[in-house]
């Protein structure tokens, strides 16, 4: 494949040092894990800056890094919509408006909030679908890591899977969520320090920013687009045919910027759990806002490598970096990061780059495992299997759930290796289940009339709407089946991305409507029961005690302003 | 939360910085053709070392402040 690298003893030493630290942190934290709250919520004792970096790091798995670099090559600068439109506004909304209910209600998980706000069946639906999803996500992470290590280092699939599973198992088993969070912070710095020199060397190689833009203009024209199609974000979004993403501005703003982004950042327990571990309400609210600052600048770390690689491939960089082709002749965009690691990094830095890559795969797994063990123990085991037991019992159950969760992830990794379609199918199902979620939370938190029946049937309707929309539409040039059109092809989209965005918009719309209609037809809960759970019935959180610049509203406004400025600069 | 996270972060980056920087000092300069003629190990190792030391300094300051209280 041409991306194999040849580590020297110095590289192995660097990787070894990192793994020793990871395991050491788990061991050092073991004696602090006395109660189930220590294990699942870090005893709600994490300072805001640590929770914030862990919040962003839990999302910065290797699939994100490799996928965003691939998108940078495929779509260019417009990929930053996934950050400046598809993340920052939702993170600000979470910190400023939603965190008071999550943290203030003392819910230990997102499904538990649904139980407090609505009813048991809504919690059950969310808890079970989430638990299944995390196990498979962790398995997919392991699978992707094993494939990559096989290409880069020639390791066997089984060796990679078992090694990564064992390391993650040890440090979570011992140190619980705190261990996961500490390692996420460590990984955040490793990714930044491991990949920043890649961007620096790559830019130098293609002749700086001006050389990069010239190369990208050539690449865009060669593919039949306007010269600036790879270097701008908004000015090419007037119609799906004018940009390589095949989307137009309204689906970016509504589908990605509103439904998908808020649905992920505001309701996914994987990230919200990091904020729930914060040591105070103020720290919990600051967590996503602090996380938004590095998130804003990640495009320069993860998207730029893709743009450099495509510019160098099409235009010819000084050192001849060229993307490999897949078997079907298309460029293999997923190889951007692995290829650049081997191309630019001498032994030494190579070790650091490989360590950053492995670290991000493992934290991707670990985030899912900690979310899984919490939801399993509190929302499934305690809710339906053993209601009353000692705290020690639940702590032990958490450790067992960690082992079982990782065992199931290994099984999922092998399933992914054996039957690739199963994973595509599962990811599609998860997308259907997740698409409507934000409508439920929005109505639940800001409209006191929303009832449990409304939420439950709204969610079902939203998932059904997503499935039906997918079944009736197809991205142009695809075969019917897993890509869509399995009922009948009624509409063709310019790209799969456009189809995804519109699926989300329909799911949200259906969930919103059905929740409202069913809520109006059923009895709402008594207002006294909803204090602390609904906006209009909860006293405002006063931020008077904090210095003005640390207040969530001020921080949130600054972060939003930063994202707007970036959107304008790179329009 | 028991363990100040800046201590493991600082120690890790000091170790990595010394390893990389040391390797950069003594390695054959032919390997730096990849990194466009720049001894990236030496420079970046120095950067990691500085970052690690800064983290340790912050942790030390926090521990001293706690001790005074």
Interface residues (C-beta under 8 A of the other chain):
Chain A: X10 X13 X14 X17 X18 X21 X24 X25 X28 X29 X31 X32 X42 X43 X45 X46 X50 X178 X182 X185 X186 X189 X193 X197 X201 X204 X205 X318 X319 X343 X344 X345 X346 X347 X348 X349 X352
Chain B: X1 X2 X3 X5 X8 X9 X11 X12 X13 X15 X16 X19 X20 X23 X24 X27 X31 X32 X34 X35 X36 X38 X40 X41 X44 X45 X47 X48 X51
